[in-house]
Amino acid sequence: MMLLDTFPPTREAALSRLSAVRPSDYARSRNAIEGAVTGLSPYITHGLLSLPEVLAGVSSRHSLDVQHKFVFELGWREYFRHVWAFRGEEIFESLREGMLPEACYANTVPADIRQAATGVPVIDMAVRTLYATGYLHNHARMWLASYVMHVRKVHWRVAADWLYGHLLDGDLASNHLSWQWVAGTGSSKPYLFNADNVARYAPAAWLSPGSVIDQSYEALDRLARQPVRGGRAQHEVPSVSPDLVEPPLFTGPPSDLAWALPDPAAVADREVWLVHPWNLGELPASLHPDTVVVGIFLSDFHRRWPWSERRWRFVASRMAELATLRWHGDSSSFGMR
């Protein structure tokens, strides 16, 4: 499990993590929960590192060809961004027909899943890890998504929105299109997993023998294709007493972070450079010394896509290093449409 301080919100921390990447270890063990994953995703999502910079940084230290697993993973992230640019809001709708009609799926995530109280260790550990760190290994994300959709019959979009809110590295394209891949609405077939798969890649606390996922793939495929009796699914699993409270999500930064409403008078007749949550890398060396750097959060975006406090603080801390002024307001208050 990643520790709380694994992702310091600094450029130095991002570069340190980049220098520690060992592509051969990554290719060999990346599917294991305790494998040599890079942990670069929060820094890539928020622009402390760019994809070309990551590729160049690793290539300068290690021999990589275009078929390397590490290069493939960077390629997937770039591909998802291109799909989003091309399809726009369509990525938030099913791109093709899934295993069941959409009406068969629930439109809320059941409380026992949100409270890590399903009684399926791999799922409960994934949710606990998510809340504790704001991060999940990609394999754990796939297991969680597959269980939520194919076993519990929750609509992929509802569940994808829920996960996005808690992820430190939440990227709308990668997150939502990955959920579609698992659902089978963005791929040729759905992703299924069973207890044997968990046992191969996860530590002891995650193992789930005797649970609902301890079945053959054929049985799990039948389960995924079977509508819940009575129509749309919205069942909960009465297993263990929940002792975990889901962290709240917020539509704006915590009040102690010194954010203000946009004030055009403060930048009148001045050159301005805007910094937003997805471009938190180095400021251009060519900026005039008198340029006012303004950090912005768009409140209309965050009313739709709220964040955890951990993510607000990660982004706001880095933005405070870059921006003299930090504003939070609707896009119209910044002259955007």
Buried (B, 14 or more C-beta within 10 A) or exposed (E): BBEEEBBBBBBEBBBEBBEEBBBEEBBEBBBBBEBBBBBBBBBBBBBBBEBEBBBEBBBEEBEBEEEBBBBEBBEBBBEBBEBBEEBEEEBBEBBEEBBBEBEBBBEEBBEBBBBBBBBBBBBBBBBBBBBBBBBBBBBBBBBBBBBBBBBBBBBBBBBBBBBBBBBBBBBBBBBBBBBBBBBBBBBEEBBBBBBBBBBEBBEEEBBBEEBBBBBEEEEBBEBBEEBBEEEBBBEEBEEEEBEBEBBEBBBBBEEEBEBEEBEEEBBEEEEEBEBBBEBBBEBEEEEEEEBBBBBBBBBEBBEEBBBBBBBBBBBBBBBBEBBEBBBBBBEEBBEEE
